[in-house]
Every structure is written in structure tokens, then in C-alpha cells.
Amino acid sequence: MTDVLGILVSWGPSTCVIAPESGAAVTIRLDEIVTGKPLPPRGSMRQRVSAREAEMRALPLWTSPTVEPLGDWVMRIVHGDRGRGSRRANSCLAIGEPRMAWDAAIRRVQEFYAIRHREVLVQAEAGSETEVSLVAAGWSMLDPLDAPYLVHSVALSLRRAGLDQGVETLVEGTRLLSTSTIDGVEVGRVRGELNGDWLWVHGLRVQESRRRRGHGRRLMAGLLRAGAEQSASTVCLEVERKNTAAWLLSAALGLREHHLCRYLQAPES
């Protein structure tokens, strides 16, 4: 006797088919089955990474960041046009402990951004003590309020993505760019940034007149394939729930929520 662990994909009059995590599907005769039981999905190692570590994987998105630690917190700012409008790149990642008195930590954050003539923003994990304390102190939450951080296996997402026909991917160091063209005209693109074995995905765009034709999925297939060739094993991205098309594509590729952060703006003095 032997065991097979996997997903039941079909059950017929005389056989069933089990798809294991790796390798070919297994066909089993029903009269040979002794016993079976449902099991919950195996927990992903990627889901066990802390929210802070996952957020730090996005730091290489920008070429000229200034980063200053404040205990566990990280004050971030980007110089130049690329990334200047990004909240993630120009906010204090306030996950963990600042390792100083709360009031002193907040003043230090405000001073850091004020002397650089930037608005004072803090990125905090949803529902955390930091978020609750800032709201109580008059800080305001910024829209969108619901843009979860999603993660999954590159290999498993690539399996779901399928073919990347019509997609070309350029790799320059840690940066990837996949584009889709029709008759020499670009109809969509998506970018990726590598940090170790993590691939951060952002900037997925498809021409409005070309949407719902599979371009987004093929673009992701091209980016994931190139990421895998660069030894990436984890794919991550942030998507707003109200962006229905992007949310459905992410779900179709197997990405699921790791954590949720919100951005808070300091009250006017």
C-alpha cells in the first residue's frame, strides 16, 4: 500500500485523479482505495514571513532611496522623479517598535520628512497598535483603505499563467519589463523588481480597448518566466480590491493575502 497527497481533480465511475504538488497527476482505481480523508492546504513558508520583512522586499523598486532606521521602523524617501509620487517609497514603515518613547519617535518621523519638504506619511499594519494610536492622535487614513499585499510561489503562479505568446521580456540587472505588442504596437506592459529570490510586480497596464482578451495573463506569464530564470521563487504585489480586473487576475494566479497596511497622514500643525 502507498499514500498519495494532492488535489482531487476528478472522480469517475471507476477511477479518480489526484494532482500532487509536483510531478504528473496520478490515476487511481476506486476499487484499490482503502481510505481517504480531506486535509487543509499546507501552510506556505511565504506566509510565515513577517509583514515587515515582506514590505522590505519592495525597497529596491527605486534607484535612489534614502533609508534611515528608527528602531524597527524605517523612514524612506526617494530623490528624483521615479518613485517620488509613491507612498510606499516616501513614508515611514512603522511595523515593530521604534525603541524610544512614542512621542519622541513621532517627532523624529515628522522632522525627517519636514526638513526634506515632504508630507509626513506613515505606513502601518492594519489593526496594529501603531495604527490605532495614530488615528487616536488625529492622523488621517488615506485611500485606498484596502490594498492587500499578496504573495505566492513563482513556479505555481507560472503554471497557472500559461503561455506568454506575443510577450517580450527585457532583463536589466534586477529589473524586468514585459511588453505585449500587436502589429508592432504596444498594447500592455508590466514591471518586476528582484530582491533576492523575491519578485515584486508592479505597473501592469493594458490598453483599455484590448482588455479582457488575456493580455494581462500573458504579460504575467512572461514576467514570471523571466523571474524564474533569474532564480526568483516568490512573487509579491499589492492590489486594490476595488480594482476588480487586477484582483481577479491575481486570484487566478494563486496569489493570496499576506497582510494589509494602511497609510496615515500627519495632522496639520
SEMIKE-762836 format. One record per residue (C-alpha): residue in three letters; residue number from 1; x, y, z. Coordinates in Angstrom, 2 decimals. Layout:
# SEMIKE-762836
@code: ALA, pos: NUM, x: X, y: Y, z: Z
...
END
This chain:
# SEMIKE-762836
@code: MET, pos: 1, x: 0.00, y: 0.00, z: 0.00
@code: THR, pos: 2, x: 1.02, y: 3.61, z: -0.52
@code: ASP, pos: 3, x: -0.28, y: 7.12, z: 0.08
@code: VAL, pos: 4, x: -0.95, y: 9.92, z: -2.39
@code: LEU, pos: 5, x: -1.22, y: 13.51, z: -1.18
@code: GLY, pos: 6, x: -2.62, y: 16.09, z: -3.58
@code: ILE, pos: 7, x: -5.70, y: 17.76, z: -5.02
@code: LEU, pos: 8, x: -8.61, y: 15.62, z: -6.21
@code: VAL, pos: 9, x: -9.23, y: 16.87, z: -9.75
@code: SER, pos: 10, x: -11.73, y: 14.26, z: -11.00
@code: TRP, pos: 11, x: -13.84, y: 11.34, z: -9.79
@code: GLY, pos: 12, x: -15.27, y: 8.93, z: -12.35
@code: PRO, pos: 13, x: -17.20, y: 5.64, z: -12.32
@code: SER, pos: 14, x: -14.06, y: 3.56, z: -11.81
@code: THR, pos: 15, x: -11.10, y: 5.91, z: -11.27
@code: CYS, pos: 16, x: -10.11, y: 9.20, z: -9.69
@code: VAL, pos: 17, x: -7.24, y: 11.56, z: -10.48
@code: ILE, pos: 18, x: -5.02, y: 13.20, z: -7.86
@code: ALA, pos: 19, x: -2.67, y: 16.08, z: -8.74
@code: PRO, pos: 20, x: 0.33, y: 16.20, z: -6.34
@code: GLU, pos: 21, x: 2.22, y: 19.43, z: -5.64
@code: SER, pos: 22, x: 4.89, y: 18.39, z: -8.16
@code: GLY, pos: 23, x: 5.06, y: 15.78, z: -10.86
@code: ALA, pos: 24, x: 2.42, y: 14.18, z: -13.04
@code: ALA, pos: 25, x: -1.16, y: 13.57, z: -11.95
@code: VAL, pos: 26, x: -1.90, y: 10.10, z: -10.55
@code: THR, pos: 27, x: -4.86, y: 7.98, z: -11.70
@code: ILE, pos: 28, x: -6.16, y: 5.57, z: -9.05
@code: ARG, pos: 29, x: -8.70, y: 2.77, z: -9.45
@code: LEU, pos: 30, x: -11.55, y: 3.22, z: -7.00
@code: ASP, pos: 31, x: -11.54, y: -0.46, z: -6.01
@code: GLU, pos: 32, x: -7.93, y: -0.04, z: -4.85
@code: ILE, pos: 33, x: -8.68, y: 2.82, z: -2.44
@code: VAL, pos: 34, x: -8.65, y: 1.70, z: 1.19
@code: THR, pos: 35, x: -9.33, y: 5.03, z: 2.87
@code: GLY, pos: 36, x: -9.11, y: 8.77, z: 2.23
@code: LYS, pos: 37, x: -9.61, y: 11.98, z: 4.12
@code: PRO, pos: 38, x: -9.67, y: 15.71, z: 3.33
@code: LEU, pos: 39, x: -6.72, y: 17.78, z: 4.52
@code: PRO, pos: 40, x: -6.36, y: 21.58, z: 4.78
@code: PRO, pos: 41, x: -3.91, y: 23.23, z: 2.37
@code: ARG, pos: 42, x: -0.32, y: 23.06, z: 3.58
@code: GLY, pos: 43, x: 0.84, y: 26.34, z: 5.04
@code: SER, pos: 44, x: 3.18, y: 28.29, z: 2.79
@code: MET, pos: 45, x: 6.58, y: 29.32, z: 4.12
@code: ARG, pos: 46, x: 5.99, y: 32.65, z: 2.40
@code: GLN, pos: 47, x: 3.01, y: 33.28, z: 4.67
@code: ARG, pos: 48, x: 5.23, y: 32.84, z: 7.73
@code: VAL, pos: 49, x: 7.50, y: 35.75, z: 6.79
@code: SER, pos: 50, x: 6.80, y: 38.82, z: 8.93
@code: ALA, pos: 51, x: 4.91, y: 41.77, z: 7.46
@code: ARG, pos: 52, x: 7.99, y: 43.94, z: 7.97
@code: GLU, pos: 53, x: 10.28, y: 41.58, z: 6.05
@code: ALA, pos: 54, x: 7.77, y: 41.28, z: 3.23
@code: GLU, pos: 55, x: 7.48, y: 45.07, z: 3.00
@code: MET, pos: 56, x: 11.26, y: 45.48, z: 2.91
@code: ARG, pos: 57, x: 11.35, y: 43.29, z: -0.20
@code: ALA, pos: 58, x: 9.83, y: 46.21, z: -2.10
@code: LEU, pos: 59, x: 12.65, y: 48.64, z: -1.25
@code: PRO, pos: 60, x: 14.69, y: 48.01, z: -4.48
@code: LEU, pos: 61, x: 11.78, y: 49.36, z: -6.53
@code: TRP, pos: 62, x: 13.53, y: 52.74, z: -6.54
@code: THR, pos: 63, x: 17.04, y: 53.65, z: -7.60
@code: SER, pos: 64, x: 17.89, y: 56.44, z: -5.15
@code: PRO, pos: 65, x: 16.22, y: 55.88, z: -1.80
@code: THR, pos: 66, x: 17.31, y: 57.45, z: 1.46
@code: VAL, pos: 67, x: 16.65, y: 54.99, z: 4.27
@code: GLU, pos: 68, x: 17.06, y: 55.75, z: 7.96
@code: PRO, pos: 69, x: 16.18, y: 53.22, z: 10.68
@code: LEU, pos: 70, x: 14.27, y: 54.17, z: 13.79
@code: GLY, pos: 71, x: 14.38, y: 51.03, z: 15.88
@code: ASP, pos: 72, x: 12.33, y: 48.53, z: 13.87
@code: TRP, pos: 73, x: 10.79, y: 51.37, z: 11.89
@code: VAL, pos: 74, x: 12.28, y: 52.53, z: 8.59
@code: MET, pos: 75, x: 11.97, y: 56.09, z: 7.29
@code: ARG, pos: 76, x: 12.12, y: 56.10, z: 3.48
@code: ILE, pos: 77, x: 12.31, y: 58.80, z: 0.86
@code: VAL, pos: 78, x: 13.17, y: 58.80, z: -2.85
@code: HIS, pos: 79, x: 15.01, y: 61.54, z: -4.73
@code: GLY, pos: 80, x: 14.32, y: 62.15, z: -8.39
@code: ASP, pos: 81, x: 11.23, y: 61.66, z: -10.50
@code: ARG, pos: 82, x: 10.98, y: 57.88, z: -10.39
@code: GLY, pos: 83, x: 9.10, y: 56.95, z: -7.26
@code: ARG, pos: 84, x: 8.58, y: 60.48, z: -5.98
@code: GLY, pos: 85, x: 4.81, y: 60.04, z: -6.10
@code: SER, pos: 86, x: 4.85, y: 56.65, z: -4.38
@code: ARG, pos: 87, x: 3.51, y: 56.50, z: -0.84
@code: ARG, pos: 88, x: 5.45, y: 53.33, z: -0.13
@code: ALA, pos: 89, x: 8.75, y: 54.92, z: -1.17
@code: ASN, pos: 90, x: 8.15, y: 58.14, z: 0.77
@code: SER, pos: 91, x: 6.73, y: 57.02, z: 4.09
@code: CYS, pos: 92, x: 7.87, y: 55.61, z: 7.40
@code: LEU, pos: 93, x: 7.36, y: 51.86, z: 7.57
@code: ALA, pos: 94, x: 6.12, y: 51.69, z: 11.17
@code: ILE, pos: 95, x: 5.95, y: 47.97, z: 11.88
@code: GLY, pos: 96, x: 7.50, y: 46.78, z: 15.12
@code: GLU, pos: 97, x: 8.87, y: 49.04, z: 17.85
@code: PRO, pos: 98, x: 10.67, y: 52.39, z: 17.38
@code: ARG, pos: 99, x: 12.68, y: 51.58, z: 20.55
@code: MET, pos: 100, x: 12.18, y: 55.01, z: 22.04
@code: ALA, pos: 101, x: 9.32, y: 56.88, z: 23.64
@code: TRP, pos: 102, x: 6.29, y: 57.06, z: 21.37
@code: ASP, pos: 103, x: 6.09, y: 60.87, z: 21.31
@code: ALA, pos: 104, x: 9.80, y: 61.14, z: 20.56
@code: ALA, pos: 105, x: 9.51, y: 58.64, z: 17.72
@code: ILE, pos: 106, x: 6.64, y: 60.53, z: 16.12
@code: ARG, pos: 107, x: 8.53, y: 63.82, z: 16.38
@code: ARG, pos: 108, x: 11.56, y: 62.20, z: 14.75
@code: VAL, pos: 109, x: 9.41, y: 61.00, z: 11.85
@code: GLN, pos: 110, x: 7.85, y: 64.42, z: 11.40
@code: GLU, pos: 111, x: 11.26, y: 66.11, z: 11.45
@code: PHE, pos: 112, x: 12.71, y: 63.64, z: 8.92
@code: TYR, pos: 113, x: 10.09, y: 64.48, z: 6.30
@code: ALA, pos: 114, x: 9.63, y: 68.16, z: 7.18
@code: ILE, pos: 115, x: 13.28, y: 69.07, z: 6.58
@code: ARG, pos: 116, x: 13.01, y: 67.36, z: 3.18
@code: HIS, pos: 117, x: 9.83, y: 69.28, z: 2.34
@code: ARG, pos: 118, x: 7.67, y: 66.19, z: 2.02
@code: GLU, pos: 119, x: 4.32, y: 65.34, z: 3.54
@code: VAL, pos: 120, x: 4.56, y: 63.21, z: 6.67
@code: LEU, pos: 121, x: 3.26, y: 59.70, z: 5.96
@code: VAL, pos: 122, x: 3.38, y: 56.52, z: 7.99
@code: GLN, pos: 123, x: 2.70, y: 53.02, z: 6.67
@code: ALA, pos: 124, x: 1.29, y: 50.82, z: 9.43
@code: GLU, pos: 125, x: -0.16, y: 47.35, z: 9.51
@code: ALA, pos: 126, x: -3.96, y: 47.40, z: 9.56
@code: GLY, pos: 127, x: -5.37, y: 46.93, z: 13.04
@code: SER, pos: 128, x: -2.00, y: 47.31, z: 14.73
@code: GLU, pos: 129, x: -1.41, y: 49.28, z: 17.90
@code: THR, pos: 130, x: 0.54, y: 51.81, z: 15.84
@code: GLU, pos: 131, x: -2.40, y: 52.44, z: 13.50
@code: VAL, pos: 132, x: -4.86, y: 52.72, z: 16.38
@code: SER, pos: 133, x: -2.60, y: 55.16, z: 18.25
@code: LEU, pos: 134, x: -2.03, y: 57.37, z: 15.21
@code: VAL, pos: 135, x: -5.75, y: 57.59, z: 14.45
@code: ALA, pos: 136, x: -6.41, y: 58.49, z: 18.10
@code: ALA, pos: 137, x: -3.78, y: 61.25, z: 17.78
@code: GLY, pos: 138, x: -5.61, y: 62.79, z: 14.81
@code: TRP, pos: 139, x: -3.76, y: 61.18, z: 11.90
@code: SER, pos: 140, x: -5.97, y: 60.50, z: 8.86
@code: MET, pos: 141, x: -6.12, y: 57.32, z: 6.79
@code: LEU, pos: 142, x: -5.56, y: 57.75, z: 3.08
@code: ASP, pos: 143, x: -7.42, y: 55.95, z: 0.29
@code: PRO, pos: 144, x: -7.29, y: 53.24, z: -0.82
@code: LEU, pos: 145, x: -8.03, y: 51.65, z: 2.53
@code: ASP, pos: 146, x: -7.98, y: 48.11, z: 1.20
@code: ALA, pos: 147, x: -4.94, y: 47.16, z: -0.91
@code: PRO, pos: 148, x: -3.58, y: 43.88, z: 0.47
@code: TYR, pos: 149, x: -0.05, y: 42.60, z: -0.04
@code: LEU, pos: 150, x: -0.27, y: 39.30, z: -1.93
@code: VAL, pos: 151, x: 2.31, y: 36.51, z: -2.27
@code: HIS, pos: 152, x: 2.64, y: 33.14, z: -3.97
@code: SER, pos: 153, x: 5.12, y: 30.73, z: -5.46
@code: VAL, pos: 154, x: 6.60, y: 31.87, z: -8.78
@code: ALA, pos: 155, x: 6.54, y: 28.30, z: -10.10
@code: LEU, pos: 156, x: 2.90, y: 27.69, z: -9.15
@code: SER, pos: 157, x: 1.76, y: 31.08, z: -10.46
@code: LEU, pos: 158, x: 3.62, y: 30.46, z: -13.71
@code: ARG, pos: 159, x: 1.89, y: 27.11, z: -14.08
@code: ARG, pos: 160, x: -1.47, y: 28.88, z: -13.79
@code: ALA, pos: 161, x: -0.46, y: 31.76, z: -16.07
@code: GLY, pos: 162, x: 0.06, y: 29.54, z: -19.10
@code: LEU, pos: 163, x: 1.76, y: 30.69, z: -22.31
@code: ASP, pos: 164, x: 3.37, y: 34.08, z: -22.87
@code: GLN, pos: 165, x: 2.73, y: 34.34, z: -26.61
@code: GLY, pos: 166, x: 3.43, y: 37.78, z: -28.05
@code: VAL, pos: 167, x: 5.30, y: 38.91, z: -24.93
@code: GLU, pos: 168, x: 8.91, y: 40.07, z: -24.85
@code: THR, pos: 169, x: 10.74, y: 40.47, z: -21.55
@code: LEU, pos: 170, x: 13.81, y: 42.62, z: -21.01
@code: VAL, pos: 171, x: 16.03, y: 41.91, z: -18.00
@code: GLU, pos: 172, x: 18.46, y: 44.61, z: -16.85
@code: GLY, pos: 173, x: 20.14, y: 43.66, z: -13.59
@code: THR, pos: 174, x: 17.37, y: 43.34, z: -11.02
@code: ARG, pos: 175, x: 14.75, y: 44.99, z: -13.23
@code: LEU, pos: 176, x: 12.38, y: 43.22, z: -15.58
@code: LEU, pos: 177, x: 9.99, y: 44.64, z: -18.16
@code: SER, pos: 178, x: 7.49, y: 42.55, z: -20.10
@code: THR, pos: 179, x: 5.65, y: 44.08, z: -23.06
@code: SER, pos: 180, x: 2.94, y: 42.76, z: -25.34
@code: THR, pos: 181, x: 2.69, y: 44.02, z: -28.92
@code: ILE, pos: 182, x: 0.29, y: 43.56, z: -31.82
@code: ASP, pos: 183, x: 1.47, y: 44.55, z: -35.30
@code: GLY, pos: 184, x: 4.36, y: 46.43, z: -33.75
@code: VAL, pos: 185, x: 2.14, y: 48.45, z: -31.40
@code: GLU, pos: 186, x: 2.49, y: 48.01, z: -27.65
@code: VAL, pos: 187, x: -0.81, y: 47.01, z: -26.02
@code: GLY, pos: 188, x: 0.39, y: 46.31, z: -22.49
@code: ARG, pos: 189, x: 3.31, y: 46.11, z: -20.10
@code: VAL, pos: 190, x: 4.24, y: 45.04, z: -16.58
@code: ARG, pos: 191, x: 7.37, y: 45.60, z: -14.50
@code: GLY, pos: 192, x: 9.18, y: 43.47, z: -11.97
@code: GLU, pos: 193, x: 11.96, y: 44.07, z: -9.45
@code: LEU, pos: 194, x: 14.13, y: 41.32, z: -7.97
@code: ASN, pos: 195, x: 15.25, y: 41.34, z: -4.34
@code: GLY, pos: 196, x: 16.99, y: 38.07, z: -3.56
@code: ASP, pos: 197, x: 14.60, y: 35.32, z: -4.59
@code: TRP, pos: 198, x: 11.53, y: 37.59, z: -4.39
@code: LEU, pos: 199, x: 9.95, y: 39.14, z: -7.50
@code: TRP, pos: 200, x: 7.92, y: 42.31, z: -6.83
@code: VAL, pos: 201, x: 5.37, y: 43.01, z: -9.59
@code: HIS, pos: 202, x: 4.01, y: 46.47, z: -10.34
@code: GLY, pos: 203, x: 2.77, y: 48.73, z: -13.11
@code: LEU, pos: 204, x: 0.58, y: 46.23, z: -15.00
@code: ARG, pos: 205, x: -1.13, y: 48.16, z: -17.78
@code: VAL, pos: 206, x: -3.22, y: 47.03, z: -20.76
@code: GLN, pos: 207, x: -4.82, y: 49.37, z: -23.29
@code: GLU, pos: 208, x: -8.48, y: 49.80, z: -22.42
@code: SER, pos: 209, x: -9.63, y: 48.67, z: -25.87
@code: ARG, pos: 210, x: -7.55, y: 45.46, z: -25.53
@code: ARG, pos: 211, x: -8.68, y: 44.38, z: -22.08
@code: ARG, pos: 212, x: -10.41, y: 41.08, z: -21.27
@code: ARG, pos: 213, x: -8.50, y: 39.31, z: -24.05
@code: GLY, pos: 214, x: -5.87, y: 37.58, z: -21.95
@code: HIS, pos: 215, x: -3.10, y: 40.17, z: -22.38
@code: GLY, pos: 216, x: -2.68, y: 40.65, z: -18.65
@code: ARG, pos: 217, x: -2.30, y: 36.93, z: -18.02
@code: ARG, pos: 218, x: 0.23, y: 36.57, z: -20.86
@code: LEU, pos: 219, x: 2.20, y: 39.56, z: -19.59
@code: MET, pos: 220, x: 2.35, y: 38.00, z: -16.15
@code: ALA, pos: 221, x: 3.43, y: 34.69, z: -17.70
@code: GLY, pos: 222, x: 6.32, y: 36.43, z: -19.45
@code: LEU, pos: 223, x: 7.40, y: 38.26, z: -16.31
@code: LEU, pos: 224, x: 7.11, y: 35.18, z: -14.10
@code: ARG, pos: 225, x: 9.05, y: 33.07, z: -16.58
@code: ALA, pos: 226, x: 11.88, y: 35.61, z: -16.69
@code: GLY, pos: 227, x: 11.81, y: 35.89, z: -12.90
@code: ALA, pos: 228, x: 12.08, y: 32.13, z: -12.55
@code: GLU, pos: 229, x: 15.08, y: 32.14, z: -14.90
@code: GLN, pos: 230, x: 16.68, y: 34.67, z: -12.50
@code: SER, pos: 231, x: 16.09, y: 32.26, z: -9.58
@code: ALA, pos: 232, x: 13.04, y: 34.04, z: -8.15
@code: SER, pos: 233, x: 10.87, y: 31.70, z: -6.09
@code: THR, pos: 234, x: 8.32, y: 34.10, z: -4.57
@code: VAL, pos: 235, x: 6.12, y: 36.59, z: -6.39
@code: CYS, pos: 236, x: 4.55, y: 39.50, z: -4.49
@code: LEU, pos: 237, x: 2.44, y: 42.53, z: -5.34
@code: GLU, pos: 238, x: -0.08, y: 44.94, z: -3.87
@code: VAL, pos: 239, x: -3.51, y: 45.35, z: -5.46
@code: GLU, pos: 240, x: -6.62, y: 47.28, z: -4.53
@code: ARG, pos: 241, x: -9.71, y: 45.15, z: -4.02
@code: LYS, pos: 242, x: -11.76, y: 47.70, z: -5.95
@code: ASN, pos: 243, x: -9.56, y: 47.06, z: -8.99
@code: THR, pos: 244, x: -11.69, y: 44.09, z: -9.98
@code: ALA, pos: 245, x: -9.74, y: 43.03, z: -13.08
@code: ALA, pos: 246, x: -6.36, y: 43.07, z: -11.30
@code: TRP, pos: 247, x: -7.80, y: 41.34, z: -8.24
@code: LEU, pos: 248, x: -9.34, y: 38.54, z: -10.32
@code: LEU, pos: 249, x: -6.10, y: 38.05, z: -12.26
@code: SER, pos: 250, x: -4.10, y: 37.86, z: -9.04
@code: ALA, pos: 251, x: -6.53, y: 35.31, z: -7.60
@code: ALA, pos: 252, x: -6.40, y: 33.27, z: -10.81
@code: LEU, pos: 253, x: -2.60, y: 33.12, z: -10.48
@code: GLY, pos: 254, x: -2.94, y: 31.82, z: -6.93
@code: LEU, pos: 255, x: -1.74, y: 34.91, z: -5.06
@code: ARG, pos: 256, x: -3.29, y: 35.36, z: -1.65
@code: GLU, pos: 257, x: -3.19, y: 37.94, z: 1.10
@code: HIS, pos: 258, x: -0.14, y: 38.06, z: 3.32
@code: HIS, pos: 259, x: -1.02, y: 41.23, z: 5.24
@code: LEU, pos: 260, x: -2.69, y: 44.60, z: 4.86
@code: CYS, pos: 261, x: -1.11, y: 48.00, z: 5.52
@code: ARG, pos: 262, x: -2.65, y: 51.45, z: 5.53
@code: TYR, pos: 263, x: -1.12, y: 54.88, z: 5.02
@code: LEU, pos: 264, x: -1.73, y: 57.64, z: 7.54
@code: GLN, pos: 265, x: -1.04, y: 61.35, z: 7.16
@code: ALA, pos: 266, x: 0.02, y: 63.59, z: 10.00
@code: PRO, pos: 267, x: -2.46, y: 66.24, z: 11.11
@code: GLU, pos: 268, x: -1.73, y: 69.81, z: 10.07
@code: SER, pos: 269, x: 0.17, y: 71.66, z: 12.75
END
